[in-house]
Amino acid sequence: MLKTILGKIHQADLDYQMIEDGDTVAVGVSGGKDSLLLLYALYRYRHFVQVHDHRDFRVIGVHLEMGFGNMDFEPVRSFMKKYDIPYYDEPTQIYDILKLYPEKNGGISCSRCSQLKKGAMIEAAKRYGATKTAFAHHGDDAVETLWMNMMFGGRLSTFEPKMYLTKSQMTFIRPLIYCYEDEIRDTAVNELHLPVVKSTCPNDGYTRRAEAKAFLNQLYNEYPTAHANCLKALHNKDQLKLFDISGKDQGNNE
């Protein structure tokens, strides 16, 4: 399965020009299966592109210490040391800040958390000389984000595989964009036995994203072809057709 993951990373890299010769890519490591696999896969992918594409890049792991309790990252550190992958733990006050601004139900704000993590990750990546920051969002995440934006925001949008933030002058890439969560799980847990750290975030499993995931999985179970087609639709711009309220006649070939 790792071969499949590496092949999909290569395709995403080619399609979106994610990694350039001389880049230093900082991978945000949460301890979950997705981020651990991304870091290890990019470590292996580096050797592939050195031989086949005549490119070279560095990859480092950066773990933001959120402040959640009972999360032991020592196995992660040992794993990175075994493969000589540069890895850094970054203390933050993110959880303390989130507790100051609770949601109406008393929980922490996922959107605020995301923004704080992004800012902290950019600062850390720059400090270690990174030219790009990689997050482990995969294809299922992209479809879930699209669904949530439609349901709760009234817009057709999801995150981009590659995005440059002009204010912070940092490029974000998502090399797992063509991968599915089940193949990531099989590779990270069953094949590679990566040292996954269980999240102790109080919102874990109780978010709108978790609800969207459950809904979509039910849809995929009933209509199996929908799984691949939903992801395909995100980059099938040639067949995008939405309402046009400009009053102009766009014409059609029907």
Helices and strands as residue ranges (DSSP letters): H 2-16, E 24-28, H 33-52, E 58-65, H 74-82, E 87-91, H 94-100, H 110-127, E 132-134, H 139-153, E 162-165, E 170-173, H 181-185, I 186-191, H 208-222, H 225-233, G 237-239
